[in-house]
């Protein structure tokens, strides 16, 4: 009986660590989905802008924008609870890319997407404190001419 009770106590003692690990893994998986979603949104905006006013689009995407996500990393459209409650806030903005090793200037076809995700979605100052958010830098590539005119896209022969 003592051996059985000891075994049960050991199993019960491991439950808090297992639950904490499960919550951490779930939060990290949701954050990865947030990063993937925002990367896709920004890349599609850049791809759609090619041949249009790319300079204006780049200026617009360079402004920090805040997005809200639920606990699974899906975009949330409800601000105050409901069926899709907010669990994360993400701030994203497009920056000029850094020069590649051995280069003096960055490529005009690359941009760096800076994404910060926090589970303190009601606290805007969480994006200023590196201990309260996770941040990723993702390189995006422009697939067309950088200085395209809005009327006539350039063609290559």
VOLUMKE-531749 format. One line per field, with one value per residue (C-alpha): residue number from 1; x, y, z. Coordinates in Angstrom, 3 decimals, m for minus. Example, Ala and Ser with C-alpha at 12.3 -4.5 7.8 and 13.67 -1.06 7.14 Angstrom:
seq	(1,2)
x	(12.300,13.670)
y	(m4.500,m1.060)
z	(7.800,7.140)
***
This chain:
seq	(1,2,3,4,5,6,7,8,9,10,11,12,13,14,15,16,17,18,19,20,21,22,23,24,25,26,27,28,29,30,31,32,33,34,35,36,37,38,39,40,41,42,43,44,45,46,47,48,49,50,51,52,53,54,55,56,57,58,59,60,61,62,63,64,65,66,67,68,69,70,71,72,73,74,75,76,77,78,79,80,81,82,83,84,85,86,87,88,89,90,91,92,93,94,95,96,97,98,99,100,101,102,103,104,105,106,107,108,109,110,111,112,113,114,115,116,117,118,119,120,121,122,123,124,125,126,127,128,129,130,131,132,133,134,135,136,137,138,139,140,141,142,143,144,145,146,147,148,149,150,151,152,153,154,155,156,157)
x	(0.000,2.873,4.472,1.160,0.654,4.242,3.685,0.463,2.155,4.991,2.507,0.475,3.697,4.595,1.232,2.007,5.224,3.434,0.614,3.054,4.959,1.708,0.678,4.107,4.003,0.484,1.466,4.559,2.519,0.020,2.858,4.310,0.915,0.828,4.270,3.238,m0.020,1.592,4.393,1.803,m0.245,2.749,4.182,0.826,0.524,3.968,3.197,m0.097,1.611,4.120,3.271,1.267,2.471,5.087,6.639,3.328,2.642,6.129,5.604,2.230,3.567,6.506,4.147,3.655,0.302,m1.304,m3.214,m5.151,m5.237,m7.025,m5.338,m4.799,m3.101,m6.098,m6.929,m9.487,m12.067,m13.757,m12.341,m14.401,m14.673,m17.275,m16.612,m13.176,m11.593,m8.286,m5.256,m2.353,m1.497,1.089,2.790,4.322,6.195,8.351,11.924,14.745,16.848,20.397,23.219,24.273,27.747,30.337,27.915,27.943,24.305,21.161,19.331,16.424,14.403,14.490,12.739,12.762,9.456,9.701,6.960,6.531,3.932,2.717,0.077,m0.451,m2.668,m4.299,m0.942,0.521,3.771,4.487,5.915,8.570,9.755,11.770,10.907,7.179,7.094,8.691,10.145,11.058,12.729,11.568,13.088,10.606,11.476,9.950,9.234,8.973,10.415,11.009,10.413,7.418,5.137,1.424,0.444,2.782,4.665,8.116,8.782,12.051,13.159)
y	(0.000,2.385,1.731,2.446,5.694,6.751,6.097,8.113,10.999,11.025,11.110,13.886,15.812,15.843,17.255,20.956,20.769,18.937,21.466,24.383,22.783,22.232,25.881,27.099,24.905,26.067,29.743,29.260,27.506,30.382,32.923,31.049,31.218,34.976,35.420,33.318,35.212,38.651,37.574,36.386,39.595,41.882,39.785,39.769,43.552,43.983,41.575,43.343,46.749,45.872,47.970,50.406,53.089,50.929,53.942,54.867,51.255,50.932,54.158,52.915,49.486,51.121,52.574,50.318,48.522,46.546,43.307,41.154,37.343,34.676,31.987,29.756,32.469,33.238,36.840,38.209,40.748,41.056,43.545,42.576,38.823,36.776,33.622,34.751,36.517,38.330,36.621,38.265,41.614,41.922,45.039,44.888,47.341,47.134,48.400,48.690,45.542,45.421,45.057,41.498,40.449,41.936,44.548,48.241,48.988,46.939,45.490,47.677,44.446,43.306,44.624,43.488,42.878,43.453,41.677,41.869,39.649,39.968,38.239,41.521,42.802,45.521,47.093,49.072,49.611,45.857,46.455,48.755,46.227,43.323,41.151,41.371,40.503,38.163,39.683,38.274,39.863,38.352,39.202,39.936,40.180,42.506,40.551,43.459,46.857,49.085,52.382,51.377,54.124,53.777,54.034,51.750,48.843,48.333,45.237,43.415,41.792)
z	(0.000,0.822,m2.567,m4.318,m2.373,m3.110,m6.843,m6.870,m5.051,m7.595,m10.472,m8.859,m8.179,m11.889,m13.004,m12.357,m14.403,m17.201,m17.270,m17.307,m20.199,m22.080,m21.633,m22.759,m25.868,m26.696,m26.332,m28.498,m31.206,m31.210,m31.484,m34.467,m36.194,m35.489,m37.074,m40.097,m40.544,m40.451,m42.774,m45.299,m44.963,m45.495,m48.346,m50.141,m49.723,m51.263,m54.118,m54.833,m54.827,m57.553,m60.607,m58.502,m56.128,m54.373,m52.634,m51.013,m50.010,m48.474,m46.529,m45.269,m44.248,m42.453,m39.848,m36.794,m36.926,m34.112,m34.705,m32.238,m32.089,m30.069,m27.953,m31.008,m33.070,m35.289,m36.098,m33.626,m34.662,m31.272,m28.807,m25.741,m25.434,m27.267,m29.216,m30.387,m27.359,m27.646,m26.140,m28.019,m29.548,m32.288,m33.569,m37.035,m39.216,m42.313,m42.189,m44.708,m44.773,m43.489,m46.007,m46.686,m45.535,m47.880,m49.237,m48.377,m49.251,m48.615,m51.587,m52.773,m53.194,m49.567,m46.500,m42.904,m41.133,m37.388,m35.435,m31.668,m29.936,m26.369,m24.293,m22.437,m25.227,m23.108,m22.205,m25.122,m23.191,m23.395,m26.888,m25.366,m22.770,m24.259,m21.247,m22.009,m25.711,m28.236,m31.362,m34.772,m37.775,m41.064,m44.435,m47.227,m50.899,m53.469,m56.623,m59.043,m59.886,m56.895,m58.697,m60.803,m62.035,m61.272,m64.951,m66.831,m65.265,m66.739,m68.815,m69.288,m72.547)
***
